[in-house]
Amino acid sequence: MKKSDRTQLLLENKELFNAVVDEFASKTYVDASINEIIKRANYNKGSFYYRFDSKQDLFFALMDHIIVEQISLFREKNYSISRMNKIEDTLFELYSNLISFHAYNKKFYNIITKYLGDPETNKMITENCAGPLINRFLVHLNRFSSLPHFENLLMVVKNLYYNFPANFFIDHDVDKKLKDLVNYLVAYDHKLSKKPQKSIRIENFVLEERVTYILTNQLDFTYPKDWISIAHDFLYSKEIVRELKKKVSFFDPGYKMLVLKLIKKSIKDINYYQKFINRDIIRCVKRNKDFEIFLLLILFRSLQESPIIVIDNIFDKFSQAEIQLFFFDILPIITKTSKIVVLSDEYEFTPDIPKFFILNESMELIEHSADKLLSKLNNSLLIDYIDDEYLHTEIIEKSYLSTFDFHQYINKYKHVNIRTITRISYESLVKSEELI
């Protein structure tokens, strides 16, 4: 079906069109429901599927219409993008159109900025719909790529487009306010004119170290194709553990027996994997089934010699003691066979990590030196102690140190170890303007 045909079919029924707009404006693409649209529009299901093949087909019909409406609004000003010779004029007209589009139809504005701001739906729209107006502006902006701060400026331009300040929509002197914003963005003495930080797109990232730490608050994005996600493996953990047990030809072995049998069965000398069954780990495994599964998944991927293993979004399942055991006992083992990416929104700094990376909202990795950030981080104390033969770990935040009684630990527990740590968090770096 031609683009114009599917859009025309959508516009022919006002109730259906309004229901589609409401559904995609209020929900994500994944959550949007055809059944809900049909119900809200009081539309016949058979008639719907006679006209539209799928939710995707319907979504493209809507996006075609919204994009054309936005472009028409821009053309009404009789401006030509190609004739804009100043970057200030280009940015002003880009954002001015956005403000006008919000006034024209708030739901259209919400849909276009939401779905173009999401990498997956942006790709779908770009490949299957009329060309979004912002793409035309971005092509034109490349004329100004010789500016020393251009790459960072472009990052800000995109982010502002998809997250435009709401107060601009109600300001009585919006043109002046917008001009001030644009002049601020392009000023050469602005902080954006500093030497850009080293950055690279996540899909182009080549791992240099055996262990790479990435801080991010992005929980849902597509990894490079050779990255193996442990969080994803958790979804299929029963099948993976079953496969491990099948390898040892032993009926339902326990965790310790399974690890020993796998070591013995391997044609390689992997006796160093016995650290998977040291005393502290066995204690944690008995207390926390998720920790046992996690270690077995790691072991499975290590024995497969998976090139890159991603430890992602799983630390909230574990205690601080279990996390410590992983980093100090297990991590050095698995780096012998695989490169490791640790993906989290927070990391405890240790001196042997010379650098780490930030994954920002534009899916770009920005390299940071841990040493340079030490003064900006929150110092805390980490206390390890043994109680009833179990290892416990507690973090005492900096704000509580002045009133904290250390003697209660020293007098009460065995083998108390108190050390200073420094925690690096994604949010703290954002607030300190280390990220732009």
C-alpha positions in Angstrom: 0.0 0.0 0.0 1.3 3.5 -0.8 2.0 5.9 2.0 -0.7 8.3 0.7 -3.2 5.5 0.6 -2.7 4.3 4.1 -2.9 7.9 5.5 -6.0 8.6 3.5 -7.7 5.5 4.9 -6.9 6.7 8.4 -8.2 10.2 7.8 -11.5 9.0 6.3 -12.9 8.1 9.7 -12.7 10.9 12.3 -13.4 8.7 15.3 -10.7 6.2 14.3 -8.2 8.9 13.6 -8.8 10.5 17.0 -8.5 7.2 18.7 -5.2 6.4 17.0 -3.8 9.9 18.0 -4.9 9.4 21.6 -3.4 5.9 21.9 0.0 6.8 20.4 0.2 10.1 22.3 -0.5 8.5 25.6 1.6 5.3 25.3 4.8 4.0 23.9 4.8 2.2 20.6 5.1 -1.2 22.3 2.3 -0.5 24.7 -0.1 1.0 22.1 -3.0 -1.4 21.5 -4.9 -2.0 18.3 -7.8 -3.5 20.3 -7.9 -0.4 22.5 -8.1 1.8 19.4 -10.9 -0.2 17.8 -12.8 -0.2 21.1 -12.4 3.5 21.6 -13.4 4.3 18.0 -16.3 1.8 18.1 -14.9 0.5 14.8 -15.4 -2.9 13.2 -12.4 -5.2 13.7 -12.7 -6.8 10.3 -13.0 -3.4 8.6 -9.9 -2.3 10.4 -7.7 -5.2 9.3 -9.1 -4.9 5.8 -7.6 -1.4 5.7 -4.5 -1.8 7.8 -2.1 -4.8 7.9 -0.7 -4.2 11.4 0.0 -1.8 14.2 3.1 -0.8 12.4 1.2 0.0 9.2 -1.2 2.2 11.3 1.6 3.9 13.1 3.3 4.8 9.8 0.0 6.2 8.4 -0.3 8.5 11.5 3.4 9.6 11.3 3.1 10.4 7.6 0.2 12.7 8.4 1.9 14.4 11.4 5.2 15.0 9.5 3.4 16.5 6.5 1.4 18.8 8.8 4.6 20.0 10.5 6.3 20.6 7.1 3.3 22.5 5.9 3.4 24.7 8.9 7.0 25.5 8.2 6.3 26.2 4.5 3.6 28.8 5.4 6.4 31.1 6.5 7.9 30.9 3.0 11.4 30.2 4.4 13.8 27.9 2.6 16.3 25.9 4.7 18.9 26.0 2.0 18.9 29.8 2.1 19.7 30.1 5.8 23.3 31.2 5.8 23.8 31.6 9.6 23.6 28.9 12.2 21.7 31.2 14.5 18.9 31.6 11.9 18.8 27.8 11.3 18.4 27.0 14.9 15.9 29.8 15.5 13.6 28.5 12.7 14.0 24.9 13.8 12.8 25.6 17.3 10.3 28.3 16.2 8.6 25.7 14.1 8.5 23.4 17.1 6.8 26.1 19.2 4.3 26.8 16.5 3.6 23.1 16.1 2.9 22.8 19.8 0.4 25.6 19.5 -1.1 24.0 16.4 -1.7 20.6 17.9 -0.3 19.5 21.3 -0.9 15.8 20.7 0.9 16.0 17.3 3.8 17.8 19.0 4.0 15.1 21.8 3.9 12.3 19.2 6.6 13.7 16.9 9.1 14.6 19.7 8.5 11.3 21.7 8.9 8.9 18.8 11.7 10.8 17.0 13.5 11.0 20.4 13.5 7.2 20.8 16.3 5.6 18.6 14.2 2.5 17.6 11.1 4.3 16.5 13.1 7.1 15.0 14.8 4.5 12.8 11.4 3.0 11.8 10.0 6.4 10.9 13.0 7.5 8.9 13.0 4.3 6.9 9.2 4.0 6.3 7.6 7.5 6.4 8.0 10.9 4.9 11.3 12.6 5.9 10.9 14.3 9.3 11.5 18.1 9.2 14.3 17.9 11.8 16.3 15.6 9.5 16.3 18.3 6.8 17.6 20.8 9.3 20.3 18.4 10.5 21.6 17.9 7.0 21.7 21.7 6.6 23.5 22.2 9.9 26.4 20.1 8.6 27.4 23.2 6.6 28.6 24.6 9.9 30.7 21.5 10.9 33.9 23.6 10.9 32.8 25.2 14.2 35.2 24.0 17.0 32.3 23.0 19.2 30.1 21.6 16.5 29.8 18.0 17.6 28.7 18.9 21.1 26.4 21.6 19.8 24.7 19.1 17.5 24.2 16.8 20.5 22.5 19.6 22.4 20.4 20.6 19.4 18.9 17.1 19.1 18.3 16.7 22.8 16.6 20.1 23.0 14.4 19.3 20.1 13.1 16.2 21.8 12.9 17.7 25.2 12.1 21.3 24.6 11.5 23.5 27.7 7.8 23.8 28.4 8.0 27.4 29.7 8.7 28.6 26.1 5.2 27.6 25.1 3.6 30.0 27.5 6.1 32.9 27.4 4.6 36.2 26.1 7.9 37.2 24.4 8.8 33.8 23.0 10.8 35.1 20.1 13.2 37.1 22.3 13.6 34.2 24.7 14.3 31.8 21.8 16.9 34.2 20.2 18.6 34.4 23.6 18.7 30.6 23.8 20.1 30.2 20.3 22.8 32.9 20.9 23.8 31.1 24.1 24.1 27.8 22.3 26.3 29.0 19.5 28.5 31.5 21.5 32.2 30.6 21.1 33.0 31.5 24.7 30.3 29.1 26.0 31.5 25.9 27.7 30.6 24.0 24.6 33.6 25.5 22.9 35.9 23.6 25.1 37.8 20.8 23.6 35.2 18.0 23.1 35.5 14.9 25.3 36.5 11.7 23.5 33.2 10.0 22.5 32.1 7.3 20.2 28.7 5.7 19.2 28.0 2.6 21.3 27.5 0.5 18.1 31.1 1.4 17.0 32.8 0.9 20.3 35.8 -1.5 20.3 36.8 -2.8 23.7 40.4 -2.3 24.5 40.6 -3.5 28.1 39.7 -6.9 29.7 37.2 -5.1 31.9 35.3 -1.9 30.8 33.0 0.0 33.2 30.1 1.9 31.7 27.9 4.2 33.7 24.4 4.9 32.4 20.7 5.2 33.3 19.7 3.8 29.9 18.2 0.4 30.7 16.8 -0.5 27.3 19.0 -0.2 24.2 20.4 -2.5 21.6 23.8 -3.8 22.4 26.5 -4.4 19.7 25.9 -7.9 18.2 28.8 -9.7 19.9 27.9 -8.6 23.4 26.3 -11.3 25.5 23.9 -9.9 28.1 23.7 -11.8 31.5 20.4 -10.0 32.3 19.0 -11.4 29.1 20.3 -14.9 30.0 18.3 -14.6 33.3 15.2 -14.9 31.2 16.3 -18.3 29.9 18.2 -19.4 33.0 16.3 -22.7 33.4 17.2 -23.8 29.9 20.9 -22.8 30.4 21.3 -24.5 33.8 19.6 -27.6 32.3 22.2 -27.5 29.5 25.0 -27.2 32.0 23.7 -30.2 34.0 23.4 -32.2 30.7 27.1 -31.6 30.1 28.2 -33.4 33.2 25.9 -36.4 32.7 25.0 -36.3 36.4 21.4 -36.4 37.8 20.5 -33.1 39.3 23.9 -32.1 40.9 24.0 -29.3 43.5 25.8 -26.1 42.7 29.2 -27.2 44.1 29.1 -30.7 42.5 28.0 -29.1 39.2 31.0 -26.7 39.1 33.5 -29.5 40.1 32.1 -31.8 37.4 32.3 -29.0 34.7 35.9 -28.3 35.6 36.8 -32.0 35.5 35.0 -32.6 32.2 36.7 -29.7 30.4 39.5 -30.6 28.0 41.3 -27.5 29.1 43.1 -26.9 32.4 40.6 -24.6 34.2 41.2 -25.5 37.8 41.3 -21.8 38.6 37.5 -22.0 38.2 37.4 -23.6 41.7 37.1 -20.1 43.1 33.5 -20.4 42.0 33.1 -22.7 45.0 35.1 -21.0 47.7 33.6 -20.9 51.2 32.2 -17.4 51.1 30.6 -18.0 47.7 29.0 -21.3 48.8 27.5 -19.4 51.8 26.0 -16.7 49.5 24.7 -19.3 47.0 22.8 -21.1 49.8 21.2 -17.9 50.9 20.3 -16.4 47.5 19.1 -18.5 44.6 19.5 -15.6 42.2 23.2 -15.3 43.0 23.6 -19.0 42.3 21.9 -18.7 38.9 24.0 -15.6 38.2 27.3 -17.5 38.8 26.1 -20.4 36.7 25.2 -18.1 33.8 28.7 -16.5 34.1 30.3 -19.9 34.2 28.3 -21.1 31.2 29.3 -18.1 29.1 33.0 -18.4 30.2 33.2 -22.0 29.3 31.7 -21.1 25.9 34.5 -18.5 25.6 32.0 -15.8 24.7 34.0 -12.9 23.4 32.2 -10.2 25.4 30.0 -10.7 28.4 27.9 -7.8 29.7 27.1 -7.7 33.4 24.0 -5.5 33.2 21.1 -4.4 35.4 21.4 -7.3 37.8 23.1 -5.9 40.9 19.9 -5.0 42.6 19.3 -8.7 43.1 22.3 -9.1 45.3 23.7 -7.9 48.6 26.8 -5.7 48.9 28.7 -8.8 50.1 27.7 -10.8 47.0 28.7 -8.0 44.7 32.1 -7.7 46.4 32.6 -11.5 46.0 31.8 -11.2 42.3 34.3 -8.3 41.7 37.1 -9.7 43.8 36.8 -13.4 43.2 34.9 -14.2 40.1 35.7 -11.2 37.8 39.5 -12.0 37.6 38.7 -15.5 36.5 36.3 -14.8 33.7 38.5 -12.1 32.2 40.9 -15.0 31.3 38.5 -16.1 28.6 36.2 -13.1 27.9 36.2 -9.4 27.9 33.7 -8.0 30.4 31.5 -4.9 30.2 30.1 -3.9 33.6 27.0 -1.7 32.9 25.4 0.1 35.9 24.2 3.5 37.1 26.8 3.4 39.9 30.3 2.0 40.5 32.6 1.8 43.5 35.9 3.4 42.5 39.1 1.4 43.0 42.6 2.7 42.2 43.2 0.1 39.5 40.5 1.5 37.2 42.3 4.3 35.3 39.2 5.2 33.2 35.5 4.4 32.7 32.8 5.5 30.2 29.5 7.3 30.3 26.7 6.3 28.0 24.6 9.3 27.5 21.1 9.7 26.1 22.4 10.1 22.6 23.9 6.6 22.8 27.4 8.0 22.8 30.2 6.7 25.1 32.3 9.5 26.7 35.6 8.5 28.2 36.4 9.8 31.7 39.5 9.6 33.9 38.6 8.4 37.4 41.6 10.3 38.9 40.3 13.6 37.6 36.9 13.0 39.2 37.9 12.0 42.6 37.3 15.4 44.1 33.7 15.4 42.8 32.7 12.0 44.2 31.1 11.1 47.5 33.5 9.5 49.9 32.0 6.7 52.1 33.2 3.9 54.3 32.8 0.2 53.5 32.6 -2.1 56.5 33.1 -5.9 56.1 32.5 -8.1 59.2 31.6 -11.7 60.0 28.5 -12.6 62.0 27.5 -16.2 62.6 30.1 -17.3 60.1 28.5 -15.1 57.4 30.3 -12.2 55.7 28.3 -9.0 55.8 29.1 -5.7 54.2 27.6 -2.2 54.9 28.2 1.2 53.4 28.3 4.2 55.7 27.5 7.4 53.7 29.6 10.5 54.2 26.8 12.4 55.8 26.5 9.9 58.7 30.2 9.5 59.5 30.3 12.2 62.2 27.7 10.4 64.3 28.6 6.8 63.5 29.9 4.6 66.3 32.7 2.3 64.9 33.3 0.7 68.2 30.0 -1.2 68.1 31.4 -3.2 65.1 34.8 -3.7 66.5 33.6 -4.9 69.9 30.7 -7.0 68.6 31.9 -8.8 65.4 34.8 -10.8 64.2 37.3 -9.8 61.4 36.0 -6.2 61.0 37.6 -4.5 58.0 36.9 -0.8 57.5 38.0 1.0 54.3 37.3 4.2 52.4 35.5 3.9 49.1 34.5 6.4 46.5 31.3 5.8 44.6 30.8 7.1 41.0 27.2 7.5 40.0 25.7 8.5 36.7 23.4 11.1 38.3 26.2 12.8 40.3 28.1 13.3 37.0 25.1 14.7 35.3 24.6 17.2 38.1 28.2 18.2 38.1 27.9 19.0 34.4 30.5 16.4 33.5 28.0 15.2 30.9 26.5 17.5 28.3 
